[in-house]
Amino acid sequence: MKKITIAIDGFSSTGKSTLAKQLAKELGYVYVDTGAMYRAVTLFAMQNNFVSETHLDKQGLIDKLSKVQLEFQFNPDLGFAEMYLNGINVENEIRTLEVSRLVSKIAEISQVRSKLVEQQQQMGKNKAIVMDGRDIGTVVFPDAELKIFMTASPETRAKRRYDELLEKGQSVTFADVLQNVKERDHIDTNREDSPLVKADDAIVVDNSALSREEQFELVLNLIKAKLS
Ligand code: DC
């Protein structure tokens, strides 16, 4: 059977990872959450005092980048791969609002981006991959056979992220989550290196009014058309 590369880009909390996981499972493809990689580098920067709400030691982080080892390990109980930073499972630590607040600062650094992009391209060299992020269809895999650009209103997205964080027992307010969503949209779309833009050949999926199942069916049909 023909194997393809599926690139899913879009704003934060549009449900990219939910869709990507469903597709990977259905097709028997590898799923890669590139946001987790930027989040893990951010955690490393926090642990080493290179970043906080009030400062960024960009050069300090760049000098230590060779010490950042990222790896995904599949967890059969969860059905997806978890992020490891220097051999330690950081799947929970990277999902906090604190990391969400700082990650855009780290994702702006070109040296960080080129290190991660190289690793992502390596993971996708045999195709049969679903990768989600911000620059997958534009920078990582410009030749991907299927590119999806996901979007939804900021309020819809903040509500989803808020519910997720509450479910994980984190104490956050809806207003803070909404502000974070809007701030990240702004930084992600305005940064100089690899800003979030729709690739010319990407298909836009606005899921504000779509259920998970409807969205899955819609994209699965697009894939079937590519495979036939
Ligand atoms: O998908 P996410 O919210 O977990 O991503 C976290 C941050 O990482 C997001 O604010 C932007 C950045 N990111 C990026 O710049 N490029 C990617 N390919 C993936 C994520």
Boltz pocket constraint, residues with backbone or C-beta under 6 A from the ligand:
constraints:
  - pocket:
      binder: B
      contacts: [[A, 12], [A, 13], [A, 34], [A, 35], [A, 36], [A, 38], [A, 39], [A, 100], [A, 103], [A, 104], [A, 107], [A, 132], [A, 133], [A, 134], [A, 135], [A, 136], [A, 184], [A, 188], [A, 194]]
      max_distance: 6.0
